[in-house]
Amino acid sequence: MCEAVLDMSTYENRQFKLKSRPSGMVQRSDFDFVTAPAADPGPGEALVRVQYLSLDPAMRGWMNEGRSYIAPVGIGDVMRAGGIGRVVASNDPGLAAGDTVVGMTGVQDYAVVKAKEVTKVDPRLAPLPRFLGALGMPGLTAYFGLLDIGKPKEGETVVVSAAAGAVGAVTGQIAKIKGCRVVGIAGGPDKCRYITAELGFDAAVDYKSEDVRAALARHCPKGIDIYFDNVGGEILDIALSLLALRARVIICGAISQYNNMEAMRGPRNYMSLLINHALMEGFVVFHYLSRYPEGMQALAGWALSGKLKAQEHVVDGLETFPDTLQKLFRGENFGKLVIRVAAD
C-alpha cells in the first residue's frame, strides 16, 4: 500500500532523454532536456527524489546501438544512470518514505523504481556520493575484478591504469591490502601525488608527461604480474609487452576508445600472452549480482578501518549533465565523478 496519498503532479521532474546516438564525444545536442510531472509508483514500486547521480564511462556504451551486456538506451528514453536518493512515496512494504536507496534512477529529478532493484543504505555511515563510488558499483567492480580474476598473491606487482579514477583507486588499495606492490598510471602530477601520498600506491606513472613504457619498465623490473586495464589502446599494448610469466590481465574498460570515430583499436601485443603463459579476461560487474553483499561487506569493513580511502568530484546541477559527462573522457575528474541533483 502507498504510505501516503500524494499528488505527484506537484513534483516537477526534469529529465535528459536520449535524442540521437552520439558519434564521437557525447554532445548536449544528443539529448532532449524536458520537464514533466513525476509519475505515480505502481505496486512494488517507489518514487525516489534523486540526490546524486553517478557518471560512469559505461554510459557512453549504453548509448550505442548493438549487442552488448545490457540493452542500449532507447531513443526518447530517459538516459540510464545510477543514482542515490530519498524515497518520497512507496507502494512496497519493504520501503518507507524517508529511506535512502541506491540503484538505477536515470538522469532525472524523480525516479519510479522497483523496490527489488534498489538497495537501502544508511546515510549515517558515509557521505551519499561514496555509495556511488568506493562503496558502490565502482568499488564492487574493483573488488570482483581484482580478486576473482586477478587472484593477487602477496609480493606480486600490480599495475592499474586510470588509477585515480573511481575503479582504479579502489583496485590499487585492495591490491595493497593483499600485500602487493602497486604501480598506478594516472594523468598529471596532482593525481600521481594523490595515489602515492594518500592512497599508498608504491609508484605512479604520469602518462601525460612520461614515457609510459620506460617508466613501467623501471617500476616493474621483474615484469607485471597483474594488469588491471581501464583504458585500452596504447597503454594496454605497453602493459602487454611487460608481462611477467603467468601474468593475469583484467579487462575492465577501455575509456580511451569509447569516443573513437573509427573502429576500436584492439591489442597488438597479444602474443605476449602466449610467450608468458599469461591470461587475459574481461568481465562485467553485473554478473556478480548475487555476491554484492559479500563485496559490500568487505569494502565497508576496509573503509571503517581506514584501509580504504576515497575522493569524490562533485558537480552541482542536473542541467550540467552532458557537459559534466565529457569530463570523464577528457580526464578532468579527480575521483569519482557525480552530479549533485538535490541537497542531502
Buried (B, 14 or more C-beta within 10 A) or exposed (E): EBBEEBEBEEBEBBBBBBBEEBEEBBBBEBBBBEEBEBBBBEEBBBBBBBBBBBBBBBBBBBBEEEEEEEEBBEEEEBBBBBBBBBBBBBBBEEBEBEBBBBBBBBBBBBBBBBBEEBBBBEBEEBBBBBBBBBBBBBBBBBBBBBBBBBEBEEEBBBBBBBBBBBBBBBBBBBBBBBEBBBBBBBBBEEBBBBBBEEBBBBBBBBBEEBEBBEBBBEBBEEBBBBBBBBBBBBBBBBBBBBBBEEBBBBBBBBBBBBBEEEEEBEBEBBEBBEEBEBBBEBBBBEEBEEEBEEBBEBBBEBBEEEEBBBBBBBBEEBBBBBEBBBBBBEBEBBBBBBBBBEEE
